[in-house]
Amino acid sequence: MRHIDPQSISDAVCEAVQRINTDIDPLILKAFKSGKSKGDEMESHVLDILIKNADIASEQHIPLCQDTGLVVVFASVGIGAVLAEPLEASIQRGVARGYFDGFLRKSIVRDPLYDRRNMGDNTPALVYIDLVEGDQVTLHIMAKGGGSENASALNMFTPSDHDDAIIAWVVERIRQKGRNTCPPLIIGMGIGGNFETCALLAKKSLGRPIGQRNENKDYAALEQKLMTTLNDLDIGAGGYGGHMTVMDVFIETAPCHIASLPVALNIGCHSTRHTTVIL
C-alpha cells in the first residue's frame, strides 16, 4: 500500500489548471506551424496570429483564451493507493486555488436554469474515477471551453447504419457549427456503449496526442477519412476558409447493445487544453 498526501494532489491540480490555460500543447503549436506553410495568405495569417497568441500567453503567463473552461478530470486510482480524504475533495480544492492564484476566469454557475449566479471559484469540476491496478493516481485534466462544447452533439443511430451515415452526420454538424468553435478543431468521438458512455468516450478522446491513431485499423481509417472530409469543407483556420478545419479526429469505442449504435461528437477548439499528472 502507498499513502498519497491529499495536499500533493491539490498542489498538482492547482499547477496543472494554470499551466494548461497559459501553455499551449506543443503538438498543437507544431500543427499551426505546419498548416501555416501550406495555407493560402488568409489562413497563414490567421495561424500566425494563433502562434503569436500562444507565445504571448506562455511568456506573460496569461490565458490563451478568455474562456478558461470547465475543468474535467478523468482519474485512475490504483487499488494500492491510500488516500486520507476523498479524491474529489482534493481535486476540487486544487481547482479552486488554481483559478484564484492564476487569475483565471471563473465560469461555473450554481444552477443551470433558475439561479445562474457564478460559483466564484470555478468549481465543481467534473470528476470521473476508475479503479485500476497499481498504487498510483493518474489524473487526466482538461479545461473545456463553452463555445466548442455547445457545438457538440449525440445521436442514436441504428445498427443498420454504416460508417458513411456517421460521416455524413459529423460533416453536417461541423458545416453548421464549425466556424463558431474557433477552428482549427480537434474532433473527439465516442462510438458504442450507451447514451452517456459514448459522450464520455468522446470527451476522453480529446486528451489523445495529435497524430495518435486508434489501435483498431478500421477505426484508424475512419479517423483519417473524417479528417480529410472535414478539411475539404474549406472552413479553415478561424473560419475564413482554407485547408485546416481540423487538426485531428479521435475515436474511442465500447461494446454496445444489439439494438443500439450511439455516437457522440465532442469538439475541441484550437487551444484544446489538457495534461496528465501522475502521483
C-alpha positions as CSV (number, residue, x, y, z in Angstrom):
1,M,0.0,0.0,0.0
2,R,1.2,3.5,-0.8
3,H,0.0,6.6,1.0
4,I,-0.6,9.7,-1.1
5,D,-0.8,13.1,0.6
6,P,-4.0,14.9,-0.3
7,Q,-2.1,18.2,-0.4
8,S,0.2,16.9,-3.1
9,I,-2.9,16.1,-5.2
10,S,-4.3,19.6,-4.7
11,D,-1.0,21.2,-5.4
12,A,-0.6,19.2,-8.7
13,V,-4.1,20.1,-9.8
14,C,-3.6,23.7,-8.9
15,E,-0.4,23.9,-11.0
16,A,-1.9,21.9,-13.9
17,V,-5.1,24.0,-14.4
18,Q,-2.9,27.2,-14.6
19,R,-0.4,25.6,-16.9
20,I,-2.8,24.3,-19.5
21,N,-4.6,27.6,-19.7
22,T,-1.3,29.5,-20.5
23,D,1.0,27.0,-22.2
24,I,-0.4,25.5,-25.4
25,D,0.1,21.8,-26.3
26,P,3.4,21.7,-28.2
27,L,1.8,19.3,-30.8
28,I,-1.0,21.9,-31.4
29,L,1.7,24.6,-31.9
30,K,3.5,22.3,-34.3
31,A,0.3,21.8,-36.2
32,F,-0.2,25.6,-36.5
33,K,3.3,26.0,-37.9
34,S,2.9,23.1,-40.4
35,G,-0.5,24.4,-41.5
36,K,0.9,27.9,-42.0
37,S,3.4,26.7,-44.5
38,K,0.6,25.0,-46.6
39,G,-2.2,27.5,-46.3
40,D,-3.2,30.4,-48.5
41,E,-2.4,34.0,-47.5
42,M,-5.5,34.5,-45.2
43,E,-5.2,31.1,-43.5
44,S,-1.5,31.6,-43.0
45,H,-2.2,35.0,-41.4
46,V,-4.8,33.5,-39.0
47,L,-2.4,30.7,-38.0
48,D,0.4,33.3,-37.5
49,I,-1.9,35.2,-35.1
50,L,-2.6,32.0,-33.2
51,I,1.1,31.3,-32.9
52,K,1.8,34.8,-31.6
53,N,-1.1,34.5,-29.2
54,A,0.4,31.2,-27.8
55,D,3.8,32.8,-27.5
56,I,2.5,35.8,-25.6
57,A,0.3,33.6,-23.3
58,S,3.3,31.5,-22.4
59,E,5.8,34.4,-21.9
60,Q,3.4,36.5,-19.8
61,H,1.6,33.7,-18.1
62,I,-1.8,34.8,-19.2
63,P,-4.7,32.7,-20.6
64,L,-4.6,31.5,-24.2
65,C,-8.3,32.3,-24.3
66,Q,-10.7,34.4,-22.2
67,D,-12.8,31.3,-21.7
68,T,-10.7,29.4,-19.2
69,G,-13.1,26.5,-19.2
70,L,-14.9,24.0,-17.1
71,V,-12.4,21.5,-15.6
72,V,-12.9,17.8,-16.4
73,V,-10.8,15.2,-14.6
74,F,-10.6,11.5,-15.6
75,A,-8.9,9.9,-12.6
76,S,-7.4,6.4,-12.5
77,V,-6.8,5.3,-8.9
78,G,-4.6,2.3,-8.2
79,I,-6.1,-0.1,-5.7
80,G,-2.8,0.0,-3.7
81,A,-3.1,3.8,-3.2
82,V,-4.2,5.0,0.2
83,L,-5.9,8.5,0.3
84,A,-6.5,10.4,3.6
85,E,-9.6,12.1,2.1
86,P,-11.9,11.5,-0.9
87,L,-10.0,12.1,-4.1
88,E,-12.7,14.5,-5.4
89,A,-12.3,16.8,-2.4
90,S,-8.5,17.1,-3.1
91,I,-9.2,17.8,-6.8
92,Q,-11.9,20.5,-6.1
93,R,-9.6,22.3,-3.7
94,G,-6.8,22.3,-6.2
95,V,-9.1,23.6,-9.0
96,A,-10.4,26.5,-6.8
97,R,-6.9,27.5,-5.7
98,G,-5.5,27.3,-9.3
99,Y,-8.2,29.5,-10.7
100,F,-7.7,32.0,-7.9
101,D,-3.9,32.0,-7.9
102,G,-3.8,32.2,-11.7
103,F,-6.4,35.0,-12.0
104,L,-8.3,32.7,-14.4
105,R,-11.9,33.5,-15.3
106,K,-14.5,31.6,-13.2
107,S,-17.2,30.3,-15.4
108,I,-19.4,27.9,-13.4
109,V,-22.9,28.9,-12.3
110,R,-24.6,27.2,-9.4
111,D,-27.8,26.2,-11.2
112,P,-28.3,25.6,-14.9
113,L,-31.8,27.2,-15.2
114,Y,-33.1,29.2,-12.3
115,D,-30.1,30.5,-10.4
116,R,-27.2,31.3,-12.7
117,R,-25.1,33.1,-10.1
118,N,-21.4,32.4,-10.5
119,M,-19.9,30.0,-8.0
120,G,-16.9,32.3,-7.8
121,D,-14.1,29.6,-7.8
122,N,-14.8,27.6,-11.0
123,T,-15.9,24.5,-9.0
124,P,-17.3,22.0,-9.1
125,A,-15.0,20.3,-11.6
126,L,-16.5,17.2,-13.2
127,V,-14.6,14.2,-11.9
128,Y,-14.8,10.6,-13.1
129,I,-12.9,8.0,-11.1
130,D,-11.8,4.5,-12.2
131,L,-10.1,1.9,-10.0
132,V,-7.1,0.2,-11.7
133,E,-4.1,-2.0,-10.8
134,G,-1.1,-0.4,-9.1
135,D,-0.6,2.2,-6.4
136,Q,-0.5,5.4,-8.4
137,V,-3.1,8.1,-9.0
138,T,-3.2,9.3,-12.6
139,L,-5.2,12.5,-13.4
140,H,-6.1,13.4,-17.0
141,I,-7.1,17.1,-16.6
142,M,-8.9,19.1,-19.2
143,A,-10.2,22.7,-19.3
144,K,-13.2,22.7,-21.7
145,G,-14.4,25.9,-23.2
146,G,-18.1,26.6,-23.6
147,G,-18.1,27.6,-27.2
148,S,-16.8,24.4,-28.6
149,E,-18.8,22.4,-26.0
150,N,-22.0,24.0,-27.2
151,A,-21.5,22.7,-30.7
152,S,-21.1,19.1,-29.6
153,A,-23.9,16.5,-30.2
154,L,-25.1,13.0,-29.7
155,N,-27.1,10.8,-32.0
156,M,-28.6,7.3,-31.5
157,F,-28.0,5.6,-34.9
158,T,-29.5,2.2,-35.6
159,P,-27.4,-0.9,-36.1
160,S,-28.2,-0.9,-39.8
161,D,-26.4,2.4,-40.3
162,H,-22.9,2.2,-41.7
163,D,-19.9,4.5,-41.2
164,D,-21.0,6.7,-44.1
165,A,-24.1,7.7,-42.1
166,I,-21.8,8.7,-39.2
167,I,-19.5,10.6,-41.5
168,A,-22.4,12.5,-43.1
169,W,-23.8,13.4,-39.6
170,V,-20.4,14.7,-38.4
171,V,-19.8,16.6,-41.6
172,E,-23.1,18.3,-41.4
173,R,-22.6,19.3,-37.7
174,I,-19.2,20.8,-38.5
175,R,-20.6,22.5,-41.6
176,Q,-23.2,24.2,-39.4
177,K,-21.2,24.9,-36.3
178,G,-17.5,24.7,-37.2
179,R,-17.0,28.4,-37.8
180,N,-18.3,29.3,-34.4
181,T,-16.0,26.9,-32.5
182,C,-12.6,28.5,-33.1
183,P,-11.0,26.3,-35.7
184,P,-8.7,24.5,-36.4
185,L,-10.5,22.0,-34.3
186,I,-9.8,18.6,-32.7
187,I,-12.8,16.3,-33.1
188,G,-13.5,13.7,-30.4
189,M,-15.9,10.9,-31.0
190,G,-17.3,8.1,-28.9
191,I,-19.0,5.2,-30.6
192,G,-20.8,2.5,-28.7
193,G,-21.5,1.9,-25.0
194,N,-24.8,3.7,-24.3
195,F,-26.3,7.2,-24.2
196,E,-24.0,8.5,-21.5
197,T,-20.8,6.4,-22.0
198,C,-20.4,7.4,-25.7
199,A,-20.4,11.1,-24.6
200,L,-17.7,10.3,-22.0
201,L,-15.7,8.4,-24.6
202,A,-15.9,11.4,-26.9
203,K,-14.7,13.8,-24.2
204,K,-11.9,11.5,-23.1
205,S,-10.7,11.1,-26.6
206,L,-9.8,14.8,-26.8
207,G,-6.9,14.0,-24.4
208,R,-5.0,12.0,-27.0
209,P,-1.9,13.5,-28.6
210,I,-2.3,14.7,-32.2
211,G,-1.2,12.1,-34.6
212,Q,-2.1,9.1,-32.4
213,R,-4.4,6.7,-34.4
214,N,-6.9,4.3,-32.9
215,E,-5.3,0.9,-32.4
216,N,-8.0,-0.8,-34.5
217,K,-7.2,-0.3,-38.2
218,D,-10.8,0.2,-39.2
219,Y,-11.3,3.0,-36.7
220,A,-7.9,4.4,-37.6
221,A,-9.0,4.5,-41.2
222,L,-12.3,6.2,-40.2
223,E,-10.4,8.8,-38.3
224,Q,-8.3,9.6,-41.3
225,K,-11.3,9.6,-43.7
226,L,-13.2,12.0,-41.4
227,M,-10.2,14.3,-41.1
228,T,-9.8,14.5,-44.9
229,T,-13.5,15.0,-45.5
230,L,-13.8,17.7,-42.8
231,N,-10.8,19.6,-44.1
232,D,-12.5,19.6,-47.6
233,L,-15.3,21.8,-46.1
234,D,-13.0,24.8,-46.6
235,I,-13.9,26.3,-43.2
236,G,-10.2,26.7,-42.4
237,A,-8.4,28.3,-39.5
238,G,-10.5,31.0,-37.9
239,G,-13.4,30.1,-40.2
240,Y,-12.1,32.3,-43.0
241,G,-11.6,29.4,-45.4
242,G,-8.7,27.1,-46.1
243,H,-7.4,23.6,-45.7
244,M,-7.1,23.4,-41.9
245,T,-10.6,23.0,-40.5
246,V,-9.4,20.2,-38.1
247,M,-6.1,19.2,-36.8
248,D,-7.1,15.7,-35.9
249,V,-10.0,13.3,-35.3
250,F,-10.0,10.8,-32.4
251,I,-12.5,7.9,-32.0
252,E,-12.9,5.8,-28.9
253,T,-15.3,2.8,-28.8
254,A,-17.1,0.5,-26.4
255,P,-19.3,-2.6,-26.8
256,C,-22.9,-1.8,-27.1
257,H,-26.4,-3.3,-27.1
258,I,-27.5,-5.3,-30.2
259,A,-30.3,-2.7,-30.8
260,S,-28.1,0.4,-30.5
261,L,-25.4,2.4,-32.2
262,P,-24.8,5.5,-30.0
263,V,-22.4,8.1,-31.4
264,A,-21.2,11.3,-29.6
265,L,-19.3,14.2,-31.0
266,N,-17.3,16.5,-28.7
267,I,-15.4,19.4,-30.3
268,G,-12.1,20.9,-29.1
269,C,-11.1,24.4,-30.2
270,H,-7.7,25.4,-31.5
271,S,-6.3,25.7,-27.9
272,T,-7.7,22.4,-26.7
273,R,-6.2,22.3,-23.2
274,H,-5.3,19.1,-21.3
275,T,-2.5,17.4,-19.4
276,T,-1.7,14.3,-17.4
277,V,-0.5,14.2,-13.9
278,I,0.8,11.0,-12.2
279,L,1.2,10.9,-8.4
